[in-house]
Amino acid sequence: MRNLKCAAAGGLVFLATGCMLDASSEEGAEAPVLEATDETSQRLSGCEWGGGNYIRTALLGGSARILSPHGNHVDTYHRADGEFFYVQRPVTNTWGDSHHTWAADFNGDGRTDLASASSGNVYMKLAKSSGEFDSETWTVPNAWGDASHIFVADFTGDGRADIASGHGGIIHYHRSKSTGGFNSVDAGVTNLWGAARYSFAGDFTGDGRADIASASGDKIYMKISSSVNNFVSATWSVPDWWGGAGYTFAADFTGDGRIDIASGDGGGVVVHRATGSGFASNGFAVENKWGGENYTWAADFTGDGRADIASASGNNIYMKISARLGFRSETWVINASWGDSEHTRVGDFNGDGRADIVTASGCQVTLHRSVGNGFTTEVY
């Protein structure tokens, strides 16, 4: 984390150490430490894993499950009735590389599918209510930008995920059809892009359609969804204050239905709050405690409709909990080891509206289940 000079930009005045405006609700108070709760333990009867860089988190029946593509099957892990289950689901052995493999609801049935592209083919594994998959191949023109600027989201607002591939002044745009497959067009945009890890897809305008935001310094280059075939380019200005890419997140931190961007750096988090036509930026003081970037996530861990930040290090999970103004710092304590980052996933695994953390090492799966003010640990 770096020290920054204090400055005013766009009406935003940064105060105090690290150029952070302290708008927390408990100024000067030490972060509360919440003790670990009792653990339950039950070993899975068996397991397999495919390549770690293919592992995805999915939604089925209102709760999350883990999908691990593995050749001619997908290894799935889910929680039900207080237990964790491993099930092997058969699929066709057709996959693109991991950078062109995505998990999203491409047919609008409320279940997360897998799509894996190779040249002009997108190999689909469409999730069924039973947990199984139907394998199909949807064709597209063989035109792709760099994998780092490919975005999967619902850009049309029809409830189905689409694929947008940025390539200079063009977005290769594959729109999911209600009957299956894609309608593909090339949409012209300004050739202005930030770095890959500072580029995000989300609904920044609140109109129900995902947009693309790509940040570089004091500019965020927007590609705003305007119709089923088009993006409108705009540039939204922000203060040039950014933490590391692994500590920068796009999520709804205010609960207003629009996606914001939050970037943590030492003792502060700056939030670029989407207003629908730009960003309103504020800096907030937080406790300067962070885990590694691969163990730091943004999700709604409290169930209040606002995204929080959780950063794990050993038995401590350092929480930056979204408040009406700023963040409240807490430490939620656990008693368990961690699997590697590829086998550690965040999602609502029990369907209670709060994000949980699952971490796996071989056939041992550990669930840190959020109870709103801490985690209960279950080991399987």
SULFENCOR-V942488 format. One record per pair of residues at least 24 apart in sequence whose ideal C-beta (glycine too) atoms are under 7 Angstrom apart, sorted by the first residue. I is the first residue (numbers start at 1). J is the second residue. If there is no record, write none. Layout:
BEGIN
i: [I I]
j: [J J]
END
This chain:
BEGIN
i: [1 1 1 2 4 9 9 10 10 10 12 12 12 14 16 17 18 18 18 18 19 19 20 20 20 20 20 21 21 21 22 23 23 23 23 24 24 24 24 24 25 25 25 26 31 31 31 31 32 33 33 34 34 34 34 34 34 35 36 36 36 36 37 37 37 39 39 39 39 40 41 42 42 43 43 44 44 44 44 44 46 46 47 47 47 48 48 49 50 51 52 52 52 53 53 54 54 55 55 56 56 57 57 57 58 58 59 59 60 60 60 60 62 63 63 63 63 64 64 64 66 66 67 67 69 69 74 74 76 77 79 79 79 84 84 84 87 89 89 89 91 91 91 92 94 95 96 99 100 102 104 104 105 105 106 106 106 107 107 107 108 108 108 136 138 138 138 140 140 140 141 143 144 145 148 149 149 149 151 151 153 153 153 154 154 155 155 155 156 156 157 157 164 166 171 171 175 185 187 187 187 189 189 189 190 190 192 193 194 197 198 198 200 200 202 202 203 203 204 204 204 205 205 206 206 206 213 213 220 236 236 238 238 238 239 241 244 246 246 246 247 247 247 249 249 251 251 252 252 253 253 253 254 255 255 262 262 264 264 269 269 284 284 286 286 286 287 287 289 290 291 294 295 295 297 299 299 300 300 301 301 301 302 302 303 303 303 317 332 332 334 334 334 335 336 336 336]
j: [243 265 266 265 241 218 239 237 239 281 239 281 282 283 285 267 265 266 267 268 241 283 267 268 283 284 285 282 283 284 285 282 284 325 326 284 285 326 327 328 323 326 328 328 287 329 330 331 330 331 333 330 331 332 333 373 374 333 333 334 335 377 374 376 377 335 377 378 379 378 379 83 380 363 380 84 86 363 365 380 86 363 86 362 363 75 88 75 75 98 340 342 343 98 342 98 101 342 343 103 114 103 345 347 103 112 111 112 111 112 127 131 351 348 349 350 351 347 348 349 345 358 103 114 95 114 125 133 131 365 349 350 367 365 367 380 131 131 132 133 125 133 135 135 123 123 123 147 147 152 152 161 160 161 160 161 176 160 176 180 158 159 160 180 180 181 182 174 182 184 184 172 172 172 196 193 196 199 201 212 201 202 210 209 210 209 210 225 209 228 208 209 212 193 223 231 228 229 229 230 231 223 231 233 221 233 221 221 221 245 245 248 250 261 250 259 258 259 258 259 274 258 276 257 258 276 250 261 279 278 279 272 279 281 281 270 293 293 294 296 290 293 296 298 309 298 307 306 307 306 307 322 306 305 306 298 309 290 309 320 327 326 327 320 327 329 318 329 318 318 318 341 341 344 346 346 355 354 355 354 355 370 354 372 353 354 372 375 374 375 368 375 377 377 366 377 379]
END
